[in-house]
Amino acid sequence: MDKQWYVVNTYSGHENKVKEKLEMRAQSMDMKDFIFRVIVPEQKEIEVKDGVEKEKIRKMFPGYILVEMVMSDEAWYVIRNTPGVTGFIGSSGKGAKPTPLQPFEVDKILNNMGMSRIDVNKELEKGTRVRIISGPFADMFGVIDEVDAANQKALLLVDLFGQETSVEVEIAEIEVTN
């Protein structure tokens, strides 16, 4: 199974506490291979008060956190039973597993935070097989030749008409395949 992003509902104002508890539980319950990243979507804003600029961090979705995970019964149980979690978004209840976010939805949220859906340092290296999910080469597969993390771009080797061709794509336009 592939890891995907899910939205978890928490008590409003408890997002950071739930993130901390969830990360601790993933570690202590040996779920590191199923629960990868827990993110509280936030944005920095400049607030001007009495002529003084202050940087303020505002939660983009109060009461919600994003979890990158492999949906298994065990991981689902660990997250649902973490103190402060009220459930998953996209689940009809009655034991139904939730629907993951689409890659473009995750990209939009994480890009606003200056982050990427793909952990560039851990997941993208020369020789990694990827699928292009958007753009003119959508649904094609390629192999990473080099990564430009600073500009969020990757150079892929793609088979075009039987010829291996070098193609530059945005990191947000690819997903790692197994």
C-alpha positions as a LaTeX table, in Angstrom:
\begin{tabular}{lrrr}
\hline
Residue & $x$ (\AA) & $y$ (\AA) & $z$ (\AA) \\
\hline
Met1 & 0.00 & 0.00 & 0.00 \\
Asp2 & 1.13 & 3.53 & $-0.72$ \\
Lys3 & 1.37 & 6.28 & 1.81 \\
Gln4 & $-1.22$ & 8.99 & 1.37 \\
Trp5 & $-2.39$ & 12.14 & 3.16 \\
Tyr6 & $-5.47$ & 12.16 & 5.37 \\
Val7 & $-7.26$ & 14.91 & 7.28 \\
Val8 & $-7.76$ & 14.24 & 10.98 \\
Asn9 & $-10.28$ & 16.21 & 13.02 \\
Thr10 & $-9.10$ & 17.39 & 16.46 \\
Tyr11 & $-10.46$ & 19.57 & 19.22 \\
Ser12 & $-10.01$ & 23.16 & 18.06 \\
Gly13 & $-6.97$ & 24.75 & 19.69 \\
His14 & $-5.43$ & 21.33 & 20.45 \\
Glu15 & $-3.84$ & 20.72 & 17.04 \\
Asn16 & $-0.22$ & 21.03 & 18.23 \\
Lys17 & $-0.85$ & 18.86 & 21.31 \\
Val18 & $-2.47$ & 16.18 & 19.15 \\
Lys19 & 0.44 & 16.36 & 16.67 \\
Glu20 & 2.90 & 15.84 & 19.53 \\
Lys21 & 0.90 & 12.95 & 21.03 \\
Leu22 & 0.45 & 11.31 & 17.64 \\
Glu23 & 4.18 & 11.48 & 16.88 \\
Met24 & 4.99 & 10.05 & 20.33 \\
Arg25 & 2.46 & 7.22 & 19.90 \\
Ala26 & 3.77 & 6.40 & 16.40 \\
Gln27 & 7.26 & 6.11 & 17.92 \\
Ser28 & 6.30 & 4.17 & 21.08 \\
Met29 & 3.88 & 1.81 & 19.31 \\
Asp30 & 6.41 & 1.09 & 16.53 \\
Met31 & 4.19 & 2.58 & 13.79 \\
Lys32 & 7.01 & 4.56 & 12.11 \\
Asp33 & 6.55 & 2.46 & 8.96 \\
Phe34 & 2.87 & 3.42 & 8.77 \\
Ile35 & 2.64 & 6.98 & 10.18 \\
Phe36 & 5.19 & 9.28 & 8.56 \\
Arg37 & 4.46 & 12.99 & 8.91 \\
Val38 & 1.95 & 14.90 & 11.02 \\
Ile39 & 1.45 & 18.53 & 10.02 \\
Val40 & $-0.60$ & 21.38 & 11.47 \\
Pro41 & $-1.37$ & 23.58 & 8.42 \\
Glu42 & $-0.25$ & 27.12 & 9.37 \\
Gln43 & 0.64 & 30.35 & 7.60 \\
Lys44 & 2.75 & 33.28 & 8.71 \\
Glu45 & 0.98 & 36.61 & 8.51 \\
Ile46 & 2.23 & 40.13 & 9.09 \\
Glu47 & $-0.09$ & 42.01 & 11.41 \\
Val48 & 0.19 & 45.78 & 11.83 \\
Lys49 & $-0.97$ & 46.97 & 15.23 \\
Asp50 & $-0.39$ & 50.57 & 16.40 \\
Gly51 & 2.08 & 51.06 & 13.54 \\
Val52 & 4.19 & 48.08 & 14.61 \\
Glu53 & 4.52 & 45.03 & 12.36 \\
Lys54 & 4.24 & 41.67 & 14.09 \\
Glu55 & 4.62 & 38.24 & 12.55 \\
Lys56 & 1.75 & 36.00 & 13.57 \\
Ile57 & 1.21 & 32.32 & 12.81 \\
Arg58 & $-2.37$ & 31.54 & 11.86 \\
Lys59 & $-3.84$ & 28.07 & 11.53 \\
Met60 & $-5.18$ & 27.52 & 8.02 \\
Phe61 & $-7.75$ & 24.94 & 9.16 \\
Pro62 & $-8.50$ & 25.23 & 12.90 \\
Gly63 & $-9.41$ & 21.85 & 14.32 \\
Tyr64 & $-7.65$ & 19.83 & 11.61 \\
Ile65 & $-4.24$ & 18.26 & 11.06 \\
Leu66 & $-2.77$ & 16.41 & 8.07 \\
Val67 & $-1.28$ & 12.94 & 8.49 \\
Glu68 & 0.86 & 11.16 & 5.89 \\
Met69 & 0.32 & 7.46 & 6.46 \\
Val70 & $-0.23$ & 4.01 & 5.05 \\
Met71 & $-3.85$ & 3.18 & 5.85 \\
Ser72 & $-3.77$ & $-0.06$ & 7.81 \\
Asp73 & $-6.09$ & $-1.25$ & 10.56 \\
Glu74 & $-3.36$ & $-0.71$ & 13.16 \\
Ala75 & $-2.43$ & 2.82 & 12.02 \\
Trp76 & $-6.10$ & 3.75 & 11.76 \\
Tyr77 & $-6.68$ & 2.50 & 15.32 \\
Val78 & $-3.63$ & 4.36 & 16.72 \\
Ile79 & $-4.72$ & 7.67 & 15.20 \\
Arg80 & $-8.42$ & 7.37 & 16.07 \\
Asn81 & $-7.58$ & 6.55 & 19.68 \\
Thr82 & $-5.07$ & 9.37 & 20.20 \\
Pro83 & $-6.34$ & 11.81 & 22.87 \\
Gly84 & $-7.77$ & 14.92 & 21.22 \\
Val85 & $-8.64$ & 13.21 & 17.91 \\
Thr86 & $-12.34$ & 13.21 & 17.06 \\
Gly87 & $-12.06$ & 11.29 & 13.79 \\
Phe88 & $-11.03$ & 11.33 & 10.15 \\
Ile89 & $-12.54$ & 13.55 & 7.47 \\
Gly90 & $-13.92$ & 11.59 & 4.53 \\
Ser91 & $-15.14$ & 8.64 & 6.56 \\
Ser92 & $-18.82$ & 7.81 & 6.69 \\
Gly93 & $-18.33$ & 6.32 & 10.15 \\
Lys94 & $-19.51$ & 2.83 & 11.07 \\
Gly95 & $-15.97$ & 1.49 & 10.63 \\
Ala96 & $-15.49$ & 2.84 & 7.09 \\
Lys97 & $-11.95$ & 3.89 & 6.21 \\
Pro98 & $-11.53$ & 7.55 & 5.19 \\
Thr99 & $-10.82$ & 8.87 & 1.71 \\
Pro100 & $-7.29$ & 10.27 & 1.23 \\
Leu101 & $-6.63$ & 13.77 & $-0.08$ \\
Gln102 & $-5.77$ & 14.10 & $-3.76$ \\
Pro103 & $-2.10$ & 14.99 & $-4.48$ \\
Phe104 & $-3.05$ & 18.41 & $-5.91$ \\
Glu105 & $-4.97$ & 19.24 & $-2.70$ \\
Val106 & $-1.97$ & 18.33 & $-0.55$ \\
Asp107 & 0.38 & 20.28 & $-2.83$ \\
Lys108 & $-1.76$ & 23.41 & $-2.53$ \\
Ile109 & $-1.80$ & 23.27 & 1.28 \\
Leu110 & 1.87 & 22.37 & 1.72 \\
Asn111 & 3.07 & 24.88 & $-0.90$ \\
Asn112 & 1.32 & 27.65 & 1.09 \\
Met113 & 3.47 & 26.53 & 4.03 \\
Gly114 & 6.67 & 26.41 & 1.96 \\
Met115 & 6.74 & 22.60 & 2.11 \\
Ser116 & 6.47 & 19.76 & $-0.39$ \\
Arg117 & 4.31 & 16.62 & $-0.39$ \\
Ile118 & 7.45 & 14.66 & $-1.22$ \\
Asp119 & 10.27 & 14.68 & 1.30 \\
Val120 & 12.95 & 15.68 & $-1.21$ \\
Asn121 & 15.91 & 14.72 & 0.97 \\
Lys122 & 14.62 & 11.24 & 1.84 \\
Glu123 & 12.50 & 10.14 & $-1.12$ \\
Leu124 & 14.08 & 11.64 & $-4.23$ \\
Glu125 & 17.46 & 10.41 & $-5.34$ \\
Lys126 & 19.02 & 9.45 & $-8.64$ \\
Gly127 & 17.43 & 6.26 & $-9.94$ \\
Thr128 & 14.12 & 6.60 & $-8.06$ \\
Arg129 & 11.13 & 5.60 & $-10.22$ \\
Val130 & 8.34 & 8.20 & $-10.29$ \\
Arg131 & 5.02 & 8.81 & $-12.02$ \\
Ile132 & 4.21 & 12.22 & $-13.45$ \\
Ile133 & 0.76 & 13.18 & $-12.16$ \\
Ser134 & 0.15 & 16.47 & $-13.98$ \\
Gly135 & 1.41 & 18.62 & $-16.81$ \\
Pro136 & 2.10 & 17.67 & $-20.44$ \\
Phe137 & 3.69 & 14.33 & $-19.44$ \\
Ala138 & 0.89 & 13.26 & $-17.06$ \\
Asp139 & 0.57 & 9.50 & $-16.40$ \\
Met140 & 4.04 & 8.77 & $-17.75$ \\
Phe141 & 6.72 & 7.06 & $-15.69$ \\
Gly142 & 10.32 & 8.14 & $-15.40$ \\
Val143 & 13.50 & 7.75 & $-13.42$ \\
Ile144 & 15.09 & 10.64 & $-11.55$ \\
Asp145 & 18.38 & 11.79 & $-13.06$ \\
Glu146 & 18.91 & 14.79 & $-10.78$ \\
Val147 & 17.02 & 16.90 & $-8.23$ \\
Asp148 & 17.11 & 20.68 & $-7.85$ \\
Ala149 & 15.63 & 21.01 & $-4.35$ \\
Ala150 & 16.15 & 24.78 & $-4.20$ \\
Asn151 & 13.92 & 25.34 & $-7.26$ \\
Gln152 & 11.60 & 22.37 & $-6.52$ \\
Lys153 & 12.38 & 20.74 & $-9.89$ \\
Ala154 & 13.55 & 17.31 & $-10.98$ \\
Leu155 & 15.21 & 16.10 & $-14.17$ \\
Leu156 & 13.65 & 12.80 & $-15.25$ \\
Leu157 & 14.57 & 10.25 & $-17.87$ \\
Val158 & 11.31 & 9.38 & $-19.67$ \\
Asp159 & 10.71 & 6.91 & $-22.51$ \\
Leu160 & 9.28 & 8.97 & $-25.40$ \\
Phe161 & 8.63 & 7.02 & $-28.60$ \\
Gly162 & 11.19 & 4.38 & $-27.64$ \\
Gln163 & 13.85 & 6.98 & $-26.91$ \\
Glu164 & 15.08 & 7.87 & $-23.41$ \\
Thr165 & 14.53 & 11.63 & $-23.12$ \\
Ser166 & 15.45 & 14.07 & $-20.37$ \\
Val167 & 12.47 & 16.06 & $-19.06$ \\
Glu168 & 12.37 & 18.76 & $-16.36$ \\
Val169 & 9.27 & 18.77 & $-14.11$ \\
Glu170 & 8.14 & 20.45 & $-10.90$ \\
Ile171 & 8.47 & 18.21 & $-7.85$ \\
Ala172 & 4.77 & 18.85 & $-7.15$ \\
Glu173 & 3.99 & 17.14 & $-10.49$ \\
Ile174 & 5.45 & 13.75 & $-9.54$ \\
Glu175 & 4.81 & 10.96 & $-7.09$ \\
Val176 & 7.18 & 8.20 & $-6.03$ \\
Thr177 & 6.14 & 4.70 & $-7.16$ \\
Asn178 & 7.19 & 1.38 & $-5.73$ \\
\hline
\end{tabular}
